Amino acid sequence: MKYSEVELASLEKMASNSNAEAQFFLAYKYEHQLNKPKKAFYWYKKSAEQGNSNAQAELGRIYLTGKYILQDYDQAYSYLKKGISSGNSVSKYYLGFMYYNGFGTKQDYNKAFPLCYEAALENCTLAFELTATMYLEGKGVKQNNEQAFYWFQKLAECENETGQLHLYLAYKNGLGVEQNSITAVYWLTKVASQGNPEYQYKLGKIYLSDSSPLKDYKQAFYWFNQAILKEHTNSYIALGSMYENGKYVEQSYQKALIHFIKASERGHIEINHHIGVIYTSIENNFLESIPWFTKAAEKDHIRSQVSLGQIYQLEDTLNIKKAFYWLKKAADRQDLEAQYLLGELYHNEYQNLKYKNTVNILKDFDKFLLGEISEVDNYHYQVTDHRAIQWLKKAAEQGYVQAQYFLGQIYASDHDSNEDTFISWFTKAAEQGYEEAQLELAFIYYEGYYISEFSEISHTVTCNYEKAFYWFTSAANQNNSNAKYHLGLMYYHGKGLAQNYEKAFDWFTSAANQNNSNAKYHLGLMYYHGKGLAQNYEKAFDWFTRAAEQGDTEAEYHLGLMHHRGEGLAPSYEKALEFMLKTAESRNESAFIWLRDFANTNDTRVQHALNFDDGLPF
């Protein structure tokens, strides 16, 4: 209600003449329009003392909330009871509110509900929300989702944000009404349209979701932009992601970064890590990524600590002291990847120092890596680095496969380590599906020995074609072409199983289709000799050519042989010689024998090739 100056003067005159209704309206005007709370309180009290139930309700509210005056529950209760005695619905609501929350009285839902419900039935909009809430929670009344929905709907129809939000949740989850995602979004849109950035963001996420039937990138972009008008942090991230992935907008990492940096400026820790990832994986700018990872790492973001530990080991950003520092931070917080990488760092640095003849075993390795001391004492040489093993075991014993595999490699580099030790760690990793470990075990059992790549120490292991077949198969099932090739080889030669050219052909073909040159060569060999299929020089030549293009010397030799013999093509000494000379450069013994037996030894090219290696047995 609005009044002109003339109307205000008239209202004040009537109020001064003890007109209770005029006093109430004058108080209402002073409170809600003129922002003069003291005058409002004065006239509410005057009106209430004359029995005006609306004024009594408002005085009860003011005393209840402590608005303008000292909070006084007793006074609130007293005025609200007076209002109720005159049937005032607002007083019923506020007294019910007091019982519901236990303000100035013992909390009593059974007294709260009938007061609120009666006020709601009398169309007191204030009571709609609490009535709906009590039905929803089953407080003071039997829980009833349908009744809760009814009263929230009444509230929503008053353009109340809380009511609209509850209708969104009701339709979304099917509470008290049939589930309907479209209607749910309608009500969420009503909430978002009132300017709340959190719900604008939520609405944008619905439109952005690929699994949503309402997916609409244009709408998502609109609502996120609405939310960032109020600097909503997650909406900056959502818009950045749209630019990063080219959804609705042209892909632009620079624009994505602008939005991500805005979120960072508002204190979002995770986004600092993502900015660092963009600089490393997309921009290939490790130096630029460091400050962003550092921001997150300093706030205990483990993944950023691990990233810094890795970056500081790169050539252009090398700083072992910082690498050690950040990996140790993350490892101490039980991050398995960090424990593995820290163990790897210990081992690699230990190996570097060992090969430089700087130290055999480091007494103060931690202090040395941190740069706290420049020299360390020399101790008796041990191949296995105990600190590396300490951290690797922490991760390995909790199932981290790379640590298990790496432990196996370290133990295998020790003269005194028995095969059970390193094989057991390879097996743990392999059983978890780690492809490298599966392949390693397969070769160990297939060849009967293992040579450490760290120390070139050799371990003899009992051949076991059954286990080799098992692990080759495990790796092949992960699409490893080398494993497929070796399965073909086992079937081809009948190693540990019945010879089966058909299965050999299938495995060779599968590996060859993954560009495995050995498999291509063996397919050529099968067609060349007619092993398990009809002899076909044309197909043999084709597969030998494919393998030779990848540098397979045996394939090159066979191409030379086919040109020499005219197998599937016209004989050509020059082409045969060309292939044999090329193959001889790779020190292929069969090529040397052919050059000795069939080539023109007066040809200087042949003479040069035959004198290439005096160590050959001819």
N, C-alpha and C positions, 0 to 999 in steps of 0.2 A: 504494500500500500504506500502510495506517495502523496504528499501533501504540498500545496503551495504555502507561501508565507502567511497568506490570509487564513487558509484552512488550519495551519498550525496555531495561529493566534486564537482562532475560534475553539480549537481542541483544548488549548491550555486554559482558556476561560471556563469551559465546561468542566475540565478536570479540577480546577480550583473551586468549583461549586459542588464538589463531592460527587460528580458523576462517575460511577465506578467503571463503566464501559469506556468512557472517554479517557479516564486515567490509564486503563490497560492499553488502549491504542496509542496514547501518548508515550507510555513507557516503551512499547514495541518500536515506535519510530525512533526514540532516542537510542535504543540499543542497536537496531539493525540498519538504520539509515544515517543517523547523525553521529554515531560512535561516541555517545556520551553515557557511559555505563553507570555513573553515579546517579545521574538524573533518571535513567531507566529504572534502576533499583528502587529509587525513592517512589516513583509513581506505581511500579508493580506492587510495592508494599502497601501503598495507600489503597489501591484497588482491591488487593487481597484481603485487607482488613474489613472491607465492605462486603466480603463474601463472593467476589468474582472468581469463579473456579479456574478460568484461564490464567489469571494473574497468580493464583495459588500454585498452579502447575509450573509456571515460569519461575516463581520464587523457589519452588522445590528443586527445579533444575539448577538454578544458580547456586544454591547452597550445596547441592550434591556435587557439582563439578568444581566448586571453589572459584568460579569465574567472577571476577570483579571484587569479590569479598572473601573473607576467610572461610574455608570449607567447613561445613557443619552438618554432619549427617542427621543429628537429632532435629534440627530445624527443617532440613529437607524432608525427613519422614513426616514431621508434623504438618507442613504445608501440603504435602502430597495426599495425606490422609483426608485433609479438609477438602481438597479438590475431588477426591474419590467420592466423598459423601454427597457431592453435588453431581456425581456421574461423569466427571471429566475424564475422557479417554486418555489424554496426554498424561495426567496424573497416574492413571492405572499403569501406563507403560513404564514411567520412571520408577514407580514403586516396585514393579516387577523386575526392573533392571537392578534395583538395590538388592532384592532377594536373590537374584541370579548370581550376582557377584559377591554377595556377603558384605555390602557396604553399609556400615552402621547397624547391621543386624546379622543374625546367624544366616549363613547361606542356606537357602531352602528352595530347591527347584519346584517342589510341589506347590508352593505359594506363588512363585514367580510365573509359572506357565499360565494359570487361569487369568491372572491380571493382564499379561501380555496378549493372550489369545482374545480376551474380551475387548481390549483396546483395538486389536487388529480387525475384529469383526465390525467394530464401529468406525472402520476406515481410518484409523490413526496410522499414517504411513510410517511413523517412527517405530511402530511395533511390528511391522512386517518382517524385518530382518531377524529380530530376536525370536519371534514365533517360529520362523522357518528354521533357525539354528537349533532350537530346542527339539523340533520334530526330527531334524537331521541327526542330532546327537542322542536322542532318546532321553532327554533330561526333563523330568517333571511330567512326561507324557511318553507313551509307547512310541518307539522309533518308527517313523513312517516317511519313506522317501517321497511318496506321492504328495503328501501334505507339505513336506519341505519344498518340493518343486512348486507347488501351487502358490505358496507365500513368497518364494523368491521371484516367481513370475510377476506377482503383484508389485513387488519392489522394483523389478526391472522395468516395468511399464511406467514407473515414475522417473525414468532415465537415471536410475541409481546404479553406479558402477559396480557395487558389490553384488546387487541382484543380477545384473547382466553377466558378471563373471561366474556366478553360481549356475546360471542357466547354461553358459558355455560348458562348464564342467559336467553338468547333468546330462546334456545331450552328447557330450564326448564319451562319457563313461556309462550311459544308460542308467542313471540314478533317478528313479521316480518317473521316468519317461523313456520311450523307445530311443535307443541310440541312433543318432543322426549326425554324421560329421559335417554335413553342409549347414544344418541349422546351428550346430555348435560354432562354426566359424562365423555365421551371421551375428551371433551374440558377442563373440570375441571382437568382431569388427566394431560393434557398438561401443565396447569398452575402449578399444584402441582409438576410436574417433574422438573420445573425450580427452585425448592428449597424453595418456599415461605411456611413457616410453617403454616400460617393461612389457606391456601387452602389445604395443606396436611391434616390438622385437619378436615376441612369441608368435604373433600373426605372420610376420615375415618368415619365420622359421617353418611354419606350416606350408606356406606357398613355395618355399625353397626346397622342401623335402621331396626327393625323387619317389618315395613310397606313398606320398599323399595323393589321393584322387583329385585334389584341388591344386596340384602343382602348377605354379604360375610364376615364373622368374620375374616377370615385369611387376607383378603385385609385390613380390618379395622385395625387389629393389626399391619400390615406392615406400613401403612401410619401414624398411631399415633407414631410409633417408629421412623419414619423419622422425624416427627415434633419435638420430644423431643431431637433430636440431636442438635437442636437450642433452646433447653430449653423452648419449647412452653407450657405455663402453663395449658391450657385447655386439651392439649393432655396427660399430666401427669394424669389429672383427668379421662380422658376417658380410659386410660390404667388401671388405678386403678379400675375403674368400671368393666372392663372386668375380672380382677382377682377376684374382689369381687363377681361377678355373675357367674363366671366359663364359660365365653363365649370365645370359641376357646382354651383357656388355662385352666389348672386345677385350680379349685377354691382355692384361697389362700388369706386369709384376711391379712396375714403378708406382702405379696407382694403388695396387694392393698394399705396397709398403707404406704409402702415405697414410692409409687408414689404419694399418697395424701399428704404426708409430703413434698415431693419435690414441689408440687403446693403451699403448705402453705408457704414454704420458699421464694416463689416468690410473696408473698403478697396477695394470694387469701383468702378472709375472709370466704366465705361460706364453703370452704372445711374444715376449722377448726371445724366448727359445725359438719360436717359429720364424721370427725375423732372421735369426742366426741361420736357421736351416735354409731359408730362401737364398741368403748370401752364399752359402756353401754349395748347395746342390743345384741351384738354378743359375746364379750369377758367377759361380766358381770363384768367389772372392772370400777366401778364408780370413784374410786380414780384417776385412770389414765386419765379418761375423763375430770376431772376438769380443768387442764391447757389448754386443747384444747378449751373447751367451754369458758373459761375465755378470751383467745385470741380473739375470735369472739365477745364476750359480751362487751369487752372493746372498740370495734369498733362499738358499738351500734347495734349488731346483736340480734334482739329481741328474736328469738327462742332459742339462746344460753343463754340469760339472764333468760328465763323461765326455761330452763333445769337446770341451776345452782340453781334456786330457789327451784326446786323439789329435786335435789340431796342433797342439804344441809339440807333437812328434813329427810333423811334416817339415820338409826341407825349408820352405820359405818362411815358416813361422816357428822354427825349432827353438824350444826352450824346455829342456828336460826337467828343470827345477819346477816350472809351473805345471808341466804335464803330471809329474809325480804328485804335486800338491793337490790338484783337483781330483785326480783318480783316487787318491787316498781319502779325500773328503767323502766321495761317493761310496767307496768300498767300506769305510767305517760305518756307513749307514746301511750296510748289508745289501747293496746293489750288486747283483751277481755279475752283470756285464763289467762293472767297474773292477770287481775283484779279479775277474779274468784278465782284463786289460792291464791291471796293475801287475799281476803275475807275469804277463807277457813283457811288460816294460822292464821289470827286474831282470828277467832272463836275457832280453836283448841288450840291455846296458851292460849286464855282466859279461855277455859274450863279446861285446865291443871292447870292453876294457881288457878282457883276457887276450884277445887277438892283438891288441896293442902292446901286450906284455907289460901292462901297467900294474896289474894285480892279479893274484890267483883267486883268492876268496876275500871278500871285503868285510872287515870287522865292523865298520861304521857305514854300511852301505846307505842307510836312510839319510844320515847327515851328509854323505857325499853327494847323493842325488839332489838334496835340497840346497846344496851349495854352501852348507855351514862349515865344511872343512874342505881343504884342497887336496889333501893326501890321506892315504889309508894304509894300514899295515898289511904286509904280505903274510898269507897263511898257506898251508898245504893245499895244493890244487885239488879241487873236486869238480867233476863235470856237472853234476846236478847242482843247481842253485837253490839253496834251501828256502830263501825268502820267496822266490818265484813259486816254488812248490807249496809253500804255506798259503799264499793267496789263491793259487789255482785250486788247491784242495777245498778251500772254503766254498768256492763257487761250484766245483765239480761234485762235491758231496751233497749239494742241493739240486743236482740235476742239470747244471749248465753244460751243454754238450761240447761247446768249443773248449771249455776248460778241461773237460774229460779227455778230449782228443789231444790237446796240447800237453797234458800231463803224460799221456802215453808216449808222445814224441820225446819229451824230456827224459823219461825213464829209459827209453830205448837208446838214448845217447850215452848211457852209463855202462861201462865195461862190466860192472858187478851186478847189474840188474838182470834178473832172470826173465824169461819170456812171459811167465805168468803175470808179472807186474804190469808191463806195458800193454800186453794183449788184453788184460782185464779192463784197463781204462779205454782202450779202443772199442772193446765190446760194449761197455756201458754207453758210450756215445752212439755206437752203431744201433744198439737196441732202441734208442730213442729216435731213430730215423736219420741220423746225421750221415749224409751221403759220403763225405770224404772218409769217415771212419769205416763205413761199410766197404768202400773200395779198397782201403788200406788193408783191412782184414782179409778180403778176398785175395789180394795179391800175396799176402804173407802165406796163406794156406796153399795157394796155387804154385808159388815159386819155392817155398820151403826156406825162405830166409827174409831178413829185413835189414836194410842198411839205413842208419840214422842220417837224416839230412842235416842234423846239427853237428855231428862229430864224425860221420862216415864209419862209425863202429857198426860191425855186422853181427847179427844174431841168427844162428841157425834154428829153424823151427821145423817141426815134423810136418811134411806135406799132408794135406787133408783135402782131397778134391771135393768131398761131400760138403765140407764147410765153405770151401771156395765157391762152389756152385750156389750155396745158400746166400752168401753175401753178394756175389755178383747179381743174383736174381733180385735181392733187396734193392741194390743200387739201380738196376735196370728198371725196376718198377717206379723209380723216381726219374726215369727218362735219361739216365746217364748213358751216353753213347759208348763210352769206353767199356762199361760193364756189359752192355749188349754185345759189343764186339767180342769180348772174351767168352761170353756164353756161346756165341757162334763158334769160337775157336775150340771150346771144350767138346761141343757136338761134332765138329769137323774132324777132330783127332781122336774122339772117343776117350777123352781123359776123365776118368772117374765115373763115366756113364757110357751107355751103349752109343756107338757111333751112329749119328743120325744126320744125314746131309740135308734133309728137308728142314729140320729145325735149325740147323746151322745157317742155311740159306735165309730163313725168316729173320734170325737175329742179325745176320750181316746186313740184310736189306734195311731193317729198322735203324741200325746204327749208321749205315750209309746215307739214309735219308736225313740224318742229323749232321751230315758232312764229315763223318769219320773216315779218314783216308785209309786206315788199315782195313776197315770193313769193305771199302770200295775195291781195294786190291784183292781181297779174298773172294769177293764176288767175281772179279775178273778171272781169278784162278779157277773157280768152280766151273765157269763157262769154258775156260781154256782147256781144262782136263776132262770136262764132262762128268764132274763129280755130283751124283744125285740128280742130274738133269742132262738134257741133250747137249752135246758139245756144240758151242756156237762161238766161232771166232769173232764175228761181228760184235756181239755183246761183250765178249771178253775184251776186245780192243777198246770198246767204249768205256768200260769200267776201269781198265788200266789207265786210260787217258785221264779220266776224272781224278784218279788217285795221284797220277804223276803231276797233274796241275797243282797239287798240294805238296809236292816235293817228295813223294814216296819213291825211294830209289829202286825198290824191287819192282814196282810197277813200270818205272822207266826201263829197267833191264828187260822186262818181258815185252815191252813195246819194241825195243831194239831187236829182240829175238824174233818177234813176229814179222818185222820188216825183213830180217835176214832170211827167214825160212819161207816167206811169202804165205803166211797163214791167214787166210781171209782177205788178203790184199796182194798186190803185185810185189814181188821181191825187190828190195832196194838196199843195196850195200851202203849208199851214202846216208840214207835215213837211219839204217841200223847203226852205222858208225856214229852218227850224231847222238843218238840216245846212249850208246855205250860209253862214249867219251864223257858225256854229261854225268852218267852214273858213276864213272870212274873217279870223277872229282869228289864224290862222296865216299870214296874208298870202298866201293862195292867189289868184293872179291870175284864174284861171278863175271862182272864186267871186265875185270883185268884178264881173267882166263879167256874170255871171248876175244879180247883184243890180241892176246898172245897167239891164239890158235887160228883166228880168221881174218884179222886185219892186216893191211899192208904195212909191214914194219918199216918200210922206207918212208912212210908218211911221218913228218916231224911231229904232228899232233899225237900220233900213236906212240912214237918214241918218248915224247914228253910224259904221256900217261903211264907208260910201262916203267919209267924211271921215277915215278911219283913217290913210291914207297918201297924202299929197299927191304923192308921187313916182310914183304909178302913171300909166301913159300914157293916162289919160282924165280 
